[in-house]
Amino acid sequence: MSLVSKDDFQYNAFLINSLKTYQNVAYIVTKQTDLKRFNKCSDDAVNVNLIANINGHPIW
């Protein structure tokens, strides 16, 4: 599993500025309201959802 730079995660002016890994699982540190806004505006949100968990729970 290759690590992804946090600078690669910029979609529609939304920057995921904290990406942490634990046991090969990616965790996004962000606010839930920001995540909802991001998912509404981004066509690439599904790509983030496939690799990212928030607060230890998968983003579906």
N, C-alpha and C positions, 0 to 999 in steps of 0.2 A: 504494500500500500504506500503510494507516494504521498508525501505531505504537500498540502496546497497552501501557498502563501496567502496571508490575509489580504494582500493587495490585489489578488485575483478576484476577490468577491466584491465587485462593485457593480451593481445593477440599478439603473435608473436613479443614480445619485444616492443610493443606499449603500453604506459601507458597513460590513460586518467587521468591527474593529477588534474583536477578541475571539480567537479560535484556539481552543485547547483540546489536546488529545489525551485520552486515557484508555489503555487497552485497545488501541486501534479504532477507537470511536471518537468522532468529532463532536464537540459540544460548543454551541454558540451561546455567548453571554450577551444578552440583549433584553430589551423590555418587550413584553408581550404585545403592547400596543404598536411598537415599531415593527414587530414581525407581521402583524395583521396588515398594516399599511403596505409593507414590502410585498407580501403575497398578492395583494390586490393589484399592484402596479407592475409587477414583474412577470414577464413571460418565462424567465429563466428560474423562477422560484422552485420549480420541480427539481431542478438540478441540485439546488441547495438542500431540498427536503430529502433527497436520496442519501446524502452523506452526513446530515447533521441531526443531532439530537439537542433538545433544549431542556434544561433542568433534568436530564436523565431520561426524558421521555421522547420517543420518536415524534417528528413533526409530520403529521398526515394532512 
